Amino acid sequence: MVTGVTFYVVLPALLHVLAAWPRLSSLVPAWLSLMLLAEVGSFVCSLALQRMILRSRDWFAVVTASLVGNAVTNVVPAGDAVGAGVQFRMLVSSGIDAVQAGGGLAVASLLNAGALFSLPIFVLPAVIGGMSVNRDLLVAALLGIGGFVLIAAGGVVTFYYDGVLRFAARFTQSILNLLRRRRHSWAPLAQRLLEQRDLIAADLGRQWGRAILLVAGRIGLDYLSLLAALRATGARPNPALVLLAYAATTVVGLLPLTPGGLGLVEATLSGLLVLAGVKDTSALLATLAYRLGGYWLPIMAGGVSYVLFRRRYGGVDTETPSDH
């Protein structure tokens, strides 16, 4: 119902963006190629980060599970939860421990979300220095900084206070007991969560520089893809203002209102690019090209990945974590 209402609201803007499809042939090929390469590089950084946090040497399992999970996220209502669940099941089917997979995916998501919320911080020096910024973009920047503070505080609390994970284990096990009508103690789950938390903290402690580099690479290359899409239309906007528009749009895309932010991202990004000084026609065309590389093509890659995964592993595990 929420997805339907949201689609109803954003459908005019989505159709307006899609109507620019015939003009894709007018894009500068060199910049379009750079846009696609940057998007591929962004996905590679994301996959490498997940592989590092999952402590897995199996590129095939990590890549296929991530691409399939991303595709499900982009086509199913409430897709973030469903896509994460599919990715989790595929990782478990490939032999990765269930708690390790769940903890690793959660940490990767928090790192990426925290980095996205922190982007406006890099524009603040220019704003303080007198750069003219639209009021709506400035408000989006302040909201992003507030979100970054909350995520950072939550991460610190989780990694330094055991009581948070014990509470999460007790709550999760109580829900499982109700759903499955079987009584299990929450203590074993809490112990495994604490052990995995300590392992992840140790891994990140040893490889924090690599983790930061991969997160920065994922977001930086995705942002570069948007800049290349804009240059492909002939636009030459202020990169700092585009960064604010990009940051606000990616945060909106995290809201599970439509699959993969479909409609929301198009409406938000095209509108904010106009506020950043891009002409309306260029903003629509750049948004369409950018979403082609970051949304539509990965869906097709996810379908191919699922077929390849089934050929190697024979299917997806349907057992719950407690069964393992």
N, C-alpha and C positions, 0 to 999 in steps of 0.2 A: 504493500500500500504506500509506504513512504517513497519507494523507488518510483512508483507510478505518478505520485503527486509531484515529485521532483522533476521527472521527465516532462510533465505537463508544463512546469514553470520554465524550464530551460530549453524546451524543444525549439522555439523560434530562433534562439541564438545558435543552437546546434545546426539547424537547417541552413541558417545564414552562412555558417562556416563551411558546411558541406557543399553549398552552392558554388564555392570557389574552385571546386574540383577541376573544371575544364581549363582553368588558368595555371594548373600545375606545370603544363608544358612550357610556360613562359619563364620558369625559374632558371637561373644560371646553373648549368650542369656541374661546374666545379664546386660551387658552394653547396649544391644539393648532395654531391658525393661526400663532401666533408661532413655534412650533417649526419648522413647515414653511418659513416665511419666513427664519428664521435659517439653516436648512440650505441653502436656495437661495443666500443671501448668502455662505455659506461656499464653495460651489462657484464662485461668481462670482469671489471673491478668488483661489481656486486657479487658475482659468483666466486671470485677468489676470496673475498671477505667471508662468505658463508663457509667455504671449504676450510679456511683457517680456523674459524670459531668452532666448527664441527669436529675439528681435528681428524679430518678424513683425507686420505690420499686418492680417493675415488672421484676423479673429475666427472666421469660419466654419470654417476648417480646424482651428484650435486647439481650438475648442469641440467639434466633432464627433469629432475624434480622441481628445480627452481623455475624453469620455463613453463612446465605444465601448471604449477601453482600460480604463476603470473597470468597465464591464459585463463584459468578458471576465475581468478580475481576480476579479470576484465570482461567476463561475459555473464557472470551469475550475480543476482541481487545479493547484497551483504557479502560480496565476493571476497573481501579481505579475510574474513574468518574461514569461509569455505576453501579458498585457495590455500591458506596456511595449513588447513587440515589435510588437504590432498597432498601438499608438499611433504608434510610430516609423515603421512602414511607411506609415501614412496620412499622416503629416506629410511624408515624402519624396515620396509620390505627389502631394501638393498643391504641390510645388515648393520645399520647404525643404531646404537642404543636409543630407546625411546626417549628417556629423560635427557640424554645428551642432545638429541635432535630438537626436542622442544625448547630446551634452554638455549641452545645455540641460535635457533631461529628468533627467539624472543630478544636476545642480546643484539643480533644483527639488526632487527627492526628498530630497537631503541637507539642504536648508534646512528642509523640513517635518519630517523625522525629528529633526533637531537641536532644533527648536522644541518638538516633542512631549516629547522627553527632558528638556528644560529646565523644563517646567511645575512639577515639585515644588519647584523653587528658590523660586517665588513664595509657597509655603506655609510655607517654613522659618521666616520671622520669627514667624508665628503659633504654630508648634510650639515654638520657643525661648521664646516669651512665655508658654507654659504651656497651650496648647490641648490637650485630651485627644484623642489619636489612637490608633486601634487599631494593635497591633504589626504586623500584616500590611500595613496601609496605609503605615506608616512604612518598612518594609523595601522596599516597592514604590517609595517616594519616593527612597530612597537608591540603588536600582538605576537609576532614571531619571536621577539626577544623574550617576552613573558613566557611563551611556551617552552623555549629553550631552558629557562631557569627552572621551570617545573619538572621537565624531563631530567635535567641534570641532578636536581635534588632527589627525585625518585630513584635514580640510579645509585646515588651515594647511599641512600637509606637501605636499598636492597643489598648492596655489596658489603655494608658494614654492620647491619643489624639483623641477626638471625631470626628475631621474632617475626619479621615481615614474611619471610618464607615459611615459617611454621604456621602462621595464620593462613597463608595462601594454600598450604598443603591441607590443613584442616578443612577449610572451606571447600576445596576441590573434592576431597574424599567424601565429604558429607553429601555433595551433589551426586557423585557417582553411586553412593550407597542408596540414595533415593531412586535414582534412575534404574539401577540394576537389582534393587531389593536384596542386596547382599551386604553384610556388615564387614567392613575392613577397617583396621586401625589406620589413622592418618600418619602415625609416627614413621613407618618405613618410607612413605613418599616424602616426608619432610627431610629425612636423612639423605635420601638420594638427591633432592633439590639442593641441599646444602653442599653436598659433595660436588655436584656439577657446578654450582656457583663458584666454589673454591678453585676447581680446575679451570673454569673459564677465566676467572680473575688472574690465575697464575699465567695462563697462556697469553692473555692480553697484556699482563705485566711484562712478559718477556718480549712480546711482539707489538707493543703499543704503537711504535713508530710505523710499522707496516700497516696496522689497522687504520690509523689516522690517514695514511697515504691512500689506502684503498677507498675509504669513505670519501675523502676529498676528490679522488679520481672519479668515483661514480657520479657524484653530484656535479663536479666541475665539467666533466665531459658532456653530461646531459645539458647543462647550461650552455656549453659551447655549441651543442647541436641546435639549440634555439637561436643563438646568435647567427649561426651559419644559415639557418632557415630565413632569418630576417635579411641577411646580406644577399641571399639568393633572390629575394624579391626586389632588390635594389635599395632597400632601406638602410640607413646608417644612424641608428639611434644611439643614445648615450648608454654604454654598457652597464653603468651603475643603476640607472633607472630600470633597465631591462632585468637586472638582477633582483630588484625589489618586486617587479611584476612576476618573475619566475618563482621567487620564494613564496609569495602569497598564493600563487596558483598551486604549487606543489602541496602546500599545507591544506588547501581546499580539497585537493585530490585525495587526501588521506581520510576524508569524511566518508563513511560507508553508506552514502545515500543512493548512489548509482554505481553500476559495475565499472570499476576502474576510473571513477570520476567522469564517465561519459556524459557529455552535455555540460556538466559543471565546469570541467577544465576548459572546454572550448569557450564557454561564455565568459568565464573569469579571465582567462589569458588574453583573449582578443580584446576585451574591454580594458584591461590594465595596460596592455601594450599601447593602446590609444592614449591613455593617460600618461604613458611614458614618452609620448611624442611621436609615435609611429602613425602613419596615415591609415585610415580605416581599411582600405583595400589591401595594403601590405600586411596589416595585422591579421586579417582574416586568412590570407594566403599562407603566411608564415605559421600560423596556428595549425592549419590543416596539414602542412608538410611536416611540422614537428610531431604532431600526433600520429601521422602515418608511420614515422620511424619508431616512436616510443610506445605506441598503443596497438595499431593494427598489425604490423608485421610480426611483433612478438607473439600475437595470438596464433598466427599460422605456424610459427616455430614451435609453440607449445603443442599443437596437434601432432606434428612430426615427432617431437620428443616423446610423447606418450606412446606412440607406436613402437619406437625404438626401445623404450623402457620395458614394455610388455614382452618384446622379443627376447630381451636378455633375462629378465627376472620372472616372466610368466604371469604377472599380475600384481595387484596392490594389496598389501596386508590390511585386513579389516578388523584385527583384534585391537582392543584398547590397551593403553600403556600398562595398566595394572596386570593384564594377562601375560605380559612379558616379564 
